[in-house]
C-alpha cells in the first residue's frame, strides 16, 4: 500500500482546492459574463474575505464556531459593499470600457493589498476551524493473505475539509438555483445577453452591474472564509486564486457558468494531485500550459460560444 | 400622444439626427420612410432613451420621457420591437415574455392575452428563443413588446426577411392594436406595406423629418417616394 492511499489523499486535497476554486472562479466568470469587465482585483476580494474572517473571529472570541459563522455572513457582505462602491466610484466613471477597467482594477488591486498591509499587517494569521476532528480513512487492499483491511493506516483527513467540499457544493447549487429560478437571476442573464435591449425593457443595467460586481466579490470572499482555517490569512494571498481563477475561466469559456465549474474541478483536482506527488510549481506550470493550448486550439474555451 | 420635438442625437461624436420632429397619435399608424442611413432606427432608439439627446425633447402624453433614464421609459407604456428582433436568444420563450411583463409591471393576465394572440408561442414556452424559426422569433419579439401593454408601440422593420403568411400575421396584429387605440410608429421599407397600413407617413432624410403625408396623397403623388426613397 504505497501509491493508492496517497492518491486518495491527493484527490481529497484536490477536491478541497477545486471546491474553493470553483466558488472563486465563478465570481470572476460572472463579472466578466455580465459586465465584460476583466476584474484583476478579484484575488484581493478573496484576500479581503480571509482577512475579514480573522478580524471577525478575533473580535467575537468565544467558541470558534461562533466567529466562523459570523465571518461567513460578514466577510462576503463587506467585500460586496466595497466592490459595489468601487463599481460606482471607478468602473462606472470609465463607462465599463474593457481596457480602462483592466487598468482600473489593477489600481484597485494595489490599493486593497497595501491597505491590508497597513491595517492588518504582514503576518500570516490563522483562523480556528469551527470543528476539526481527524477522520481516519479505511483502506482495502488485496495482499498475500487475501483481502485486507487497513484501519487506521496512518493518514486521514479532517472533518473540516469534508465540510468545505460539501459547503461549496451546496453554495454552487444555491447559486445555480438563484440564477435560473429567481427574477434577479433572469435580469442578470438578460443583461448578459443584450445590454441595450435589456435597457429598453426596463432593466436598470447600471444597478445590475453594481450588484453583479458586488456578488462576484462576495463569492470570492465566501470561498476565502471557507479556506482560511486551512490556509491562514495573509495580505499577499490573493495572487494564487487570481491566477487559478483566470486559468479556470479561460479553459471553461469566458462567461460560461458550466464551463467554469467543470474547469475548476479539472484544475483544482490536478493542482492538488500534482502538488502532492511532484511540486506545486509543476502544477501551476502545467495549468498555465493547458491555458496556452486552449487559447491556441479552442480559443472560446470548453463551453464558450464563438461570437456570432 | 408622442411628440418628438427637434431632437439631435447620434453615436458618440457622430451625429445622426439633426433636429428631427414627428408626432404619433393614439389609434394611428405612423410610418417612417427614408433611405438606409437616414436615421429611422436612430429615431426609435432615441425615443427609447438608448441614445443621449444633445438637443430637443420627447413627450409622451405631456410627460417628458427624454428626461427619464432609459430603463424607466418602458414602464411609461412604450413597447419596442427592435430591428433584427434582438431576442434574448439563450433565454426561453417564457423568460423573454417575462422580461416584457416585468418591464411594464404586468401580471399573468397580460401574459395570457399576449399568448392568445400568438398561440404558436404557447406551444414553445420552454424552448430557447434562439432556436425558433424566423417567423416565430418575430412573433416573440412582438409578444415581448406587447407584454408591456404599450400605449405606444415602436416597430423597426418587423417584416424583414419573413414569409408572406407571417407578414400578414404581423400586419393583422398592428391593425388590432390600432383599433385598441395604441399609437404605432412603424419603420418599414416596403412601400406596398406602408400604403396598406399607414394613417400618415413621415419622410426622413439625412437625420431630418421632411413632409408628413397621408397614404392617399402618396398614391396620387409618387414623386415623393422617388425623392426620399429613390425607387
Interface residues (C-beta under 8 A of the other chain):
Chain A: X183 X186 X187 X189 X190 X193 X194 X196 X197 X198 X199 X200 X201 X202 X203 X204 X205
Chain B: X48 X49 X50 X69 X70 X71 X72 X73 X74 X75 X80 X82 X86 X88 X89 X90 X91 X95 X98 X99 X100 X102 X103 X104 X144 X148
